Amino acid sequence: MRIGFFGRLRESLGDEREIAAEAGETVARLRLRLAALHPEAARDLLGPRARACVGDRLVGEDHVVEGEERVEFLPPLSGG
């Protein structure tokens, strides 16, 4: 599966990574796997402020990721 990163995560992990999908993997489990593979980014990956997006929508931690879906981790949004 392809995983895109934005904000601080992009700074430490680059634009995109690819890892093998596990059957029934949730966003929460994916975060844990990524944090174990990339401990330098664990704080940002596991923090409550980074949101996951699949397709064009934000998804919750219990969203099951299909093998061909692209998951993106986004920083908190601000604006005015």
NORFENWO-V628436 format. One record per backbone hydrogen bond with DSSP energy under -1.0 kcal/mol. NH is the residue of the N-H (numbers start at 1). CO is the residue of the C=O. Records with the same first field share a line. If there is no record, write none. Layout:
NH: CO, CO
This chain:
3: 17
4: 71
5: 15
6: 73
9: 6
11: 7
12: 8
13: 9
14: 10
17: 3
19: 1
25: 22
27: 63
28: 61
30: 26
31: 27
32: 28
33: 29
34: 30
35: 31
36: 32
37: 33
38: 34
41: 38
42: 39
45: 41
46: 42
51: 74
53: 72
54: 57
57: 54
59: 52
63: 60
65: 25
69: 66
71: 2
72: 53
73: 4
74: 51
